[in-house]
């Protein structure tokens, strides 16, 4: 973990400064069988009560990072840890502590929202929820009550996304992984979601969020990382980014320039050489 | 965890419109198969009873046992209502004679060729064709479909052990599909006695075993489908692959195996055998004539009575000798043909058993007693009856050729009394015991079990390393 991360999280959650990162990547590297390097020696840490936003273009390695935490793939080297548990060594134990919302939440179309919530809550080890609990959480994520008993095959992408977030909330896991979570949400729902994230942070959750949405990332995150071609090229705290133009910074890092060269960013950004193809 | 996955599978499958429509179609077809089968049994039973009565009736009033034309009939098998097997193809009638070979004739398809064109819609057909497609339809995307829909990723973001997931998936799909299908099958079973099919304990046991074989067969296609869905990344690819496998298993392999066996083992036809027999009989006749001529030349004298008695004795000796030669020749020919036929059957069935459909059909027909054994056991019963019949006819002074031997040779005696047909030994065909049927079906049931085990293990092992 580099110093930037430490300082960023320390600023946002002084009371947890002494605690260990809840979500941690240590020299995380993933090279696929065909030789493609999808993730190159990535390290970061997210303390309880913090939000880490990963920015980056398609194929930058954001989803690969999340998949490594979920043990959907195994790292070539390095470790992904949740509460100190190495995810590829003890995946089931680690997953007890992880809630996940994908970019395009797809649930069982022939189940109602409540039936989907009930199934995934039980998968997550929560067997004591009542229908009222499910209704409450669905209302909390902004899904109207009239839709609760309807089958999901009639749901819009935004409604499914809300269900996915409700599932993550129900699991009450200390670590939350969000892969493009605001994708498909209308502006109002997007604002509601940001408020929800802030609430979850207030409850002490550590949140790792991959996103293309620079403005929302800046609005809600305690730390922002920019990934390019599998490398974490920038990692700064919200305090450090105060007064900076994050959009320009993003473009600059994606084009391969250093922070000090910001003023000289050309209008047309050259394509990155040997762009890495990944499964992201 | 297993229970959660199982519960989800049950609700997910049963709650779909696809299931409701497919189940409805299958339920109607199953009930129709029971109804049509029972009606066919009633018709066959009526035809059988009418034929037996007519056989006796045509003897009534005859005074000479030598002039009767006695036939025996194969009674319809109760379980042929559900597994017709070869019961409609084999001859049901045997023209009884005191000596010589017995031939079966008058098959149902021979009399009503229309039914041979498309065959009957029986329970075996529904299992073999329709339920195997039903299993594919609900299993082809079991795993890769979940991945495509995105639900697999969300599921495995939770602490779900892979072994319990795939186990729950297979068992859940199996229970969700087979339990509802058992409802129309059980209703159909209850309909059988109501529709006049006599079901004793033996028949119920056989039927239960047929259904068990059907469940195993259904399991083969379901586990194969799940296996394919773990093997191939795309659900459309697994559906295509499964349909190709289905076509080979159901339509191509069983038929090709018979063709290959027919090409590889040459079995002489019945006509060829008959020709050989006729030729040998003609040869024996010539030899006999030559021997008679030689005897006549050697023993000619004026005492005609002495010569006639001597010739009769010589002729009888020659006849016995030639009968023995003919019998030996016929036995040899029949044995050679039977051996070749057995070899061809063995080759055909061994090849066919690569297909689970063939294994299921063979097991079902063995259990329903409508397999190829039905013909041989009917012929065996007829042969056993022939001995009884022959002894009876001799007791009535009818010789081997059906000629009535009159005592005294005096034509002036009173007209003899009509024959009493009740004296005629009664032919009754008994099905072999269920233990034999189970024994015969065990290899095929074992194969079906093995197919299940292979595909289940394949799906299980493959999923443990499945790329989420």
Interface residues (C-beta under 8 A of the other chain):
Chain A: X70 X72 X73 X91 X92 X93 X95 X96 X98 X99 X100 X102 X104 X105 X106 X107 X108 X109 X110 X111 X115 X119 X120 X122 X123 X124 X125 X164 X167 X171 X177
Chain B: X1 X4 X8 X11 X12 X15 X16 X149 X150 X151 X153 X154 X155 X156 X157 X158 X159 X160 X161 X467 X468
